[in-house]
Amino acid sequence: MKSVLKTLVWVVAGFFLSVPHTSAQSDSTGTDSLEVGLLTCAPGTAVYELYGHTAIRVKNFSTGADFVFNYGIFDFSTPNFTWRFMLGQTDYMLGVSSFGRFAESYSRDGRAVEEQVLNLSASEKARLVNSLLRTASMPGWTYRYNFLYDNCTTRAVEEVEECLEGRIEWPAAQEGKTFRTIIHEFSAEASPWNCFGQDLILGAETDAPVGRVEQMFSPIYAAAYFDSATVVSADGTRRPLVLRKETVVGAEPHPNAMFPLSPLAAAGLLFVVTIALCAWEWRRRRVYHLFDDLLMVVHGVAGCIVALLFFWSEHPAVGSNWLILLLNPLPLLYLPVKVWRNVHHLPDVYHKALIVALCLFFVEIFIAPQSFPTEIYILALILLTRSISVVGLSAKYNLR
């Protein structure tokens, strides 16, 4: 893949650099032959498409070249790709493709693409194109992808900022925004289970207020800031950063097939089942340990994921996750001991210990600088209700 990409880069370089940056078009319009635009792709239905995408389009009217530079390319053939992806060790490349191929791909996926043609001078465009070609042609060049701080959008924004003979005067940042609220804007309705999963693994870092720079990790937010930005040149003259805006790929979004139950509905249903089972147990004067064992498996597996990311992952914000105190591998590790004691009708302290842990969690809610999803409160209440019922039933009827 890398060798093919490198060959394509040299072909692209030939298209853009083989002729001077003036042409017949420049004679009639007074502009140079290059046009540079920021492409913003609409969100899709897949998990990695929910937040949209950003790329840079470069057209050369002299040669007819029309290519897209894309910082969102990764290689599935990388050794241990899945494991490295889980640990946040995914390295991305700068990919190059024809605009036609790029547009066809997004049209097929039902994702519209909007272009903001940038109001750059000839020398600024040349500097930007040369920077892109230089990076794309470096053998083995990659960057460590970071969803919040270093992604396809932030790289594109940096390319534009660094090519200018001056500076960008950005509009004021939207107030009251956090990484988590922005993530929710694009996932809460489009993919509730993905949103819930993000809330489970992302920590307090995502709940701190963020300014304009941080908000531009989002392709949609970056495009909005570009719309109102002004370039202040070295000589003090001012010009809008965006010359014009147009939809270059029109597409109707595909329907998103979602799981019939939302996380909130599933948590509510589990709570009802728990209450019903507890009432049935009190009536029958017995404890159905299999239900608790299943809860411990779910609790422990979720805890393993949270702990793996908390202690070893390079993913952003997962190391500040206060849910580690509730969601950790301990229930799964203790499960064999509990099963053995239940089989041999021996008393067990698991539910008493869980009551203490849950009480500490409810205290944590008031001191943690982190927003927890509503489903977590319901799940904590399920575990607490279950443990109190089992402890009370076992003590009253001397059950083991």
C-alpha positions in Angstrom: 0.0 0.0 0.0 2.8 2.4 0.9 4.7 1.9 -2.3 1.5 2.5 -4.4 0.8 5.6 -2.4 4.4 6.9 -2.9 4.1 6.3 -6.7 0.8 8.2 -6.8 2.4 11.1 -4.9 5.1 11.5 -7.5 2.5 11.5 -10.3 0.5 14.1 -8.4 3.7 16.2 -7.9 4.3 16.1 -11.7 0.8 17.4 -12.3 1.2 20.3 -9.9 4.9 21.2 -10.3 5.6 20.6 -14.0 4.1 24.0 -15.1 4.3 27.5 -13.7 1.4 28.6 -11.5 -0.1 30.8 -14.2 -2.3 29.7 -17.1 -4.9 30.7 -19.6 -7.3 31.0 -16.7 -5.0 33.5 -15.0 -5.0 35.6 -18.1 -8.7 36.0 -18.1 -9.4 36.1 -14.4 -6.3 37.6 -12.9 -5.8 34.6 -10.6 -3.2 31.9 -10.4 -3.8 28.4 -11.7 -4.1 26.7 -8.3 -7.3 26.5 -6.2 -7.2 25.1 -2.7 -10.3 24.1 -0.7 -11.1 22.6 2.6 -13.4 19.6 2.2 -15.8 18.7 5.0 -17.6 15.4 4.8 -20.9 14.8 6.4 -21.1 12.2 9.2 -21.9 8.6 8.2 -23.4 5.6 10.0 -20.3 3.6 10.9 -18.7 4.3 14.2 -15.6 5.9 12.7 -17.8 8.1 10.4 -20.0 9.6 13.1 -18.1 12.8 13.5 -17.5 13.6 9.8 -14.1 14.0 8.0 -11.8 16.7 6.7 -9.5 16.8 3.7 -7.8 19.3 1.5 -8.6 19.6 -2.3 -6.1 21.1 -4.7 -7.0 21.8 -8.4 -4.6 22.9 -11.1 -6.5 24.6 -13.9 -3.4 24.4 -16.2 -3.0 20.7 -16.1 -6.5 19.6 -15.1 -5.2 17.9 -12.0 -7.7 17.6 -9.2 -6.5 15.7 -6.1 -7.5 15.3 -2.4 -4.9 15.1 0.4 -6.3 13.2 3.3 -4.7 12.8 6.8 -7.1 10.0 7.7 -5.4 7.0 6.1 -4.2 4.0 8.1 -2.9 0.6 7.1 -4.8 -2.5 8.3 -1.8 -4.7 7.4 0.3 -3.2 10.1 1.5 -5.9 12.5 -0.8 -6.3 15.6 -3.1 -3.7 14.1 -6.1 -4.6 16.3 -4.1 -4.6 19.5 -2.4 -1.4 18.7 -5.7 0.2 17.8 -7.2 -0.7 21.2 -4.1 0.8 22.9 -4.3 4.0 20.9 -1.1 3.2 19.0 -2.5 3.6 15.5 -0.2 5.5 13.1 -1.9 7.4 10.3 -0.6 8.5 6.9 -1.2 11.4 4.5 -3.1 9.8 1.6 -3.6 11.2 -1.9 -6.4 10.3 -4.3 -8.2 11.9 -7.3 -11.1 14.1 -6.4 -13.3 12.0 -8.7 -12.5 8.8 -6.7 -12.9 10.6 -3.4 -16.3 12.1 -4.4 -17.6 8.7 -5.8 -16.8 7.0 -2.5 -18.7 9.5 -0.4 -21.6 9.7 -2.8 -21.9 5.9 -2.6 -21.9 6.1 1.2 -24.6 8.7 1.2 -22.4 11.4 2.7 -22.4 14.9 1.3 -19.2 16.9 0.9 -18.9 20.6 1.2 -16.0 22.6 -0.1 -14.8 25.9 1.3 -12.5 27.4 -1.4 -9.7 29.3 0.5 -8.9 32.9 -0.2 -5.1 32.4 -0.5 -2.5 34.2 -2.5 -0.5 32.3 -5.2 2.5 32.0 -3.0 0.5 30.7 -0.1 -1.2 28.1 -2.2 2.2 27.0 -3.6 3.6 26.8 -0.1 0.7 24.7 1.1 0.9 22.3 -1.9 4.6 21.9 -1.6 4.2 21.1 2.1 1.6 18.4 1.4 3.7 16.9 -1.4 6.8 16.9 0.7 5.1 15.1 3.6 3.3 12.6 1.4 6.5 11.6 -0.4 8.5 10.9 2.8 9.2 7.1 3.0 7.3 5.7 5.9 6.0 9.0 7.2 3.2 8.6 9.8 1.8 10.4 12.7 0.3 9.0 15.9 -3.4 9.6 15.6 -5.2 11.1 18.5 -9.0 11.5 18.3 -9.2 14.7 20.3 -5.8 16.5 19.7 -4.2 15.3 16.5 -6.5 14.0 13.8 -7.3 14.6 10.1 -9.0 17.9 10.9 -6.3 19.4 13.2 -3.6 18.5 10.6 -5.5 20.2 7.8 -6.1 23.3 9.9 -2.3 23.4 10.7 -1.4 23.1 7.0 -3.6 26.2 6.2 -2.3 28.2 9.2 1.4 27.5 8.3 1.1 28.5 4.6 -0.1 32.0 5.3 1.9 35.2 5.0 0.2 36.5 8.0 -2.2 35.1 10.6 -5.8 34.0 11.0 -8.1 36.0 13.2 -10.6 33.5 14.4 -14.2 34.2 15.6 -14.9 33.9 19.3 -15.1 30.4 20.6 -18.5 28.9 21.4 -19.0 29.0 25.1 -20.1 26.1 27.4 -18.6 23.4 25.2 -16.6 20.3 26.3 -15.2 17.4 24.4 -18.0 15.2 25.8 -20.9 17.6 24.8 -19.5 17.9 21.2 -19.2 14.1 21.0 -22.8 13.8 22.2 -23.9 16.2 19.4 -22.8 13.7 16.8 -23.4 10.3 18.5 -26.3 10.6 21.0 -29.0 10.3 18.4 -27.1 8.8 15.5 -25.6 5.9 17.5 -26.7 5.7 21.1 -24.7 2.6 22.0 -21.5 4.1 20.6 -22.3 7.3 22.6 -22.7 5.1 25.8 -19.5 3.3 25.1 -17.6 6.6 24.7 -19.0 7.8 28.0 -17.8 4.6 29.7 -14.2 5.0 28.6 -13.7 8.8 28.5 -12.8 10.4 31.7 -12.8 13.8 33.4 -10.6 15.4 30.8 -13.5 15.4 28.4 -15.7 17.4 30.8 -13.4 20.4 31.1 -14.5 23.5 29.1 -12.7 23.7 25.8 -11.9 26.7 23.6 -11.8 27.3 19.9 -8.6 25.4 19.2 -9.8 22.3 21.0 -13.3 22.5 19.5 -11.8 22.3 16.0 -11.0 18.6 16.5 -14.5 18.2 15.1 -14.7 18.6 11.3 -18.1 20.3 11.5 -16.9 22.8 14.1 -13.7 23.5 12.1 -15.7 24.3 9.0 -17.9 26.7 11.0 -14.9 28.5 12.3 -13.4 28.7 8.8 -16.6 30.4 7.6 -16.1 33.4 9.9 -12.3 33.6 10.0 -10.3 36.5 8.6 -6.7 36.5 7.3 -4.6 39.4 8.5 -1.7 39.7 6.1 1.8 40.9 7.1 1.1 44.3 5.6 -2.1 44.7 7.7 -4.6 44.0 5.0 -7.6 41.8 5.8 -9.5 39.3 3.7 -12.0 36.5 4.5 -10.3 33.1 4.8 -13.1 31.5 2.7 -13.6 32.8 -0.8 -16.7 30.8 -1.5 -18.5 27.7 -0.3 -20.4 25.0 -2.3 -21.6 21.5 -2.0 -19.4 19.3 -4.3 -20.9 16.0 -3.4 -24.7 15.9 -2.9 -26.0 12.8 -1.3 -28.9 11.5 0.7 -27.8 10.0 4.0 -28.4 6.3 4.3 -30.8 5.1 7.0 -28.9 4.1 10.2 -29.9 0.6 11.4 -29.8 0.7 15.1 -30.3 -1.8 17.9 -34.0 -1.8 18.8 -33.3 -0.9 22.5 -31.4 2.2 23.5 -28.9 1.9 26.4 -31.3 3.8 28.6 -34.2 1.5 27.7 -32.0 -1.6 28.2 -30.9 -0.4 31.6 -34.4 0.3 32.6 -35.6 -3.1 31.4 -32.8 -4.8 33.4 -33.8 -2.8 36.5 -37.4 -4.1 36.1 -36.2 -7.7 35.7 -34.0 -7.3 38.8 -36.9 -6.0 40.9 -39.1 -8.8 39.7 -36.5 -11.5 40.4 -35.9 -10.2 43.9 -39.6 -10.2 44.7 -39.8 -13.8 43.4 -36.8 -14.9 45.5 -38.4 -13.5 48.6 -41.6 -15.3 47.9 -39.7 -18.6 47.2 -37.2 -18.0 50.0 -34.2 -18.8 47.8 -31.4 -17.0 45.9 -30.9 -17.6 42.2 -27.1 -17.3 42.1 -26.9 -17.7 38.3 -28.4 -14.2 37.8 -25.7 -12.7 40.0 -23.0 -14.7 38.2 -24.2 -13.2 34.9 -24.2 -9.7 36.3 -20.6 -10.3 37.6 -19.5 -11.4 34.1 -21.0 -8.2 32.5 -19.7 -6.0 35.3 -16.2 -7.6 35.1 -15.9 -7.6 31.3 -16.8 -3.9 31.2 -14.3 -3.3 34.0 -11.6 -5.1 32.0 -12.1 -2.8 29.1 -12.1 0.3 31.3 -9.0 -0.9 33.2 -7.1 -1.8 30.0 -7.6 1.7 28.6 -7.1 3.4 31.9 -3.7 1.9 32.6 -2.2 1.1 29.2 -3.9 3.0 26.4 -2.6 6.1 24.6 -6.1 7.1 23.7 -6.9 10.6 24.9 -8.8 11.2 28.2 -9.1 7.5 29.1 -6.6 7.8 31.9 -8.7 10.3 33.9 -11.8 8.0 34.1 -13.2 8.0 37.6 -15.5 5.0 36.6 -12.4 2.8 37.2 -13.6 2.7 40.9 -16.8 1.1 39.8 -15.9 -0.7 36.6 -12.9 -2.8 37.1 -12.0 -6.5 36.7 -12.4 -7.5 40.4 -15.9 -9.0 39.9 -14.7 -11.2 37.1 -11.6 -12.2 39.1 -13.7 -13.1 42.1 -16.4 -15.0 40.2 -14.7 -18.5 40.4 -14.4 -18.1 44.2 -18.1 -17.1 44.5 -19.3 -20.0 42.4 -17.2 -22.5 44.4 -18.6 -21.1 47.7 -22.2 -21.2 46.4 -21.8 -24.8 45.1 -20.5 -25.8 48.6 -23.2 -23.8 50.4 -20.6 -21.6 52.2 -21.3 -18.0 53.2 -19.9 -15.4 50.8 -19.0 -11.7 51.4 -19.3 -10.5 47.8 -22.6 -8.7 48.1 -21.6 -7.1 51.3 -18.4 -5.8 49.8 -20.3 -4.6 46.7 -22.7 -2.6 48.9 -19.8 -0.8 50.5 -18.2 -0.2 47.0 -21.5 1.2 45.6 -22.0 3.5 48.6 -18.5 4.9 47.9 -19.5 5.3 44.2 -22.5 7.3 45.1 -20.3 9.6 47.2 -17.9 9.8 44.3 -20.7 11.2 42.1 -20.6 14.4 44.1 -16.9 14.9 44.1 -15.7 13.6 40.7 -15.1 16.3 38.0 -16.7 13.9 35.5 -20.1 13.5 34.0 -21.5 10.0 34.2 -24.2 8.7 31.8 -27.6 8.1 33.2 -27.4 4.4 32.5 -24.5 4.1 34.9 -26.7 5.4 37.8 -29.3 2.9 36.9 -26.8 0.0 36.7 -25.3 1.1 40.0 -28.9 1.1 41.5 -29.5 -2.4 40.0 -26.3 -3.8 41.7 -27.2 -2.1 45.0 -30.8 -3.3 44.9 -29.6 -6.8 44.1 -27.0 -7.0 46.8 -29.3 -5.6 49.5 -31.9 -8.1 48.6 -29.5 -11.1 48.6 -27.9 -10.0 51.9 -31.3 -9.5 53.6 -32.8 -12.7 52.2 -29.8 -14.8 53.2 -29.7 -13.3 56.7 -33.4 -13.7 57.4 -33.7 -17.3 56.1 -30.1 -18.4 56.8 -29.5 -19.2 53.1 -26.2 -20.1 51.5 
